[in-house]
Amino acid sequence: MNVVLARIGKPHGLRGEVTVQLHTDDPETRFAVGTVIATEAEPGSGVPTALTIASTRVHRGIWLITFEEIPDRAGAESLRGTRLVLPESNPQAEDEAFYEEDLVGLEARDPSGETVGTVSGLEIGPAQDRLVITLTDGVTAYVPFVKRIVPVVADDHVVVDPPPGLFDLYREGTE
């Protein structure tokens, strides 16, 4: 099984640019210009087995990518639903691939090691994934699942280092 880095959405503009739903916390590295990315698409769809990144940009919070092999909007439309993947044999991929069933039930700790709650889910989002954490006081909080905020995922816990006040936002509605 391959690790999905992103899923291609709809075309944007006339020059082959597409929107992507990210499934990686390091899109700048994964989608650097010139990088060749493997694809997974429906059999017979005509989608190339690999695409070369020609350009990337973020527009209103959405990642847009063009590929050297796709010159126009019609080509971009044919990519809709295609997954951009890393082959599982890539050791770098194994370090960053986490599945919901592996995360649910892990203790959530702050950087000092104090328990702040338990991971109760993983939400796949259009821009980034979010860990669902049931805090020790029972409040449900959502934390962007990026290395900067969740720097450690171990066998029995995750370390969560949210921006100041993030958990308080979720508590305000419960008082």
Helices and strands as residue ranges (DSSP letters): E 3-12, E 17-22, H 27-30, E 36-40, E 50-59, E 62-67, H 73-78, E 83-86, H 91-96, H 100-103, E 107-109, E 115-123, E 130-135, E 140-144, E 152-153, E 157-159, H 166-172
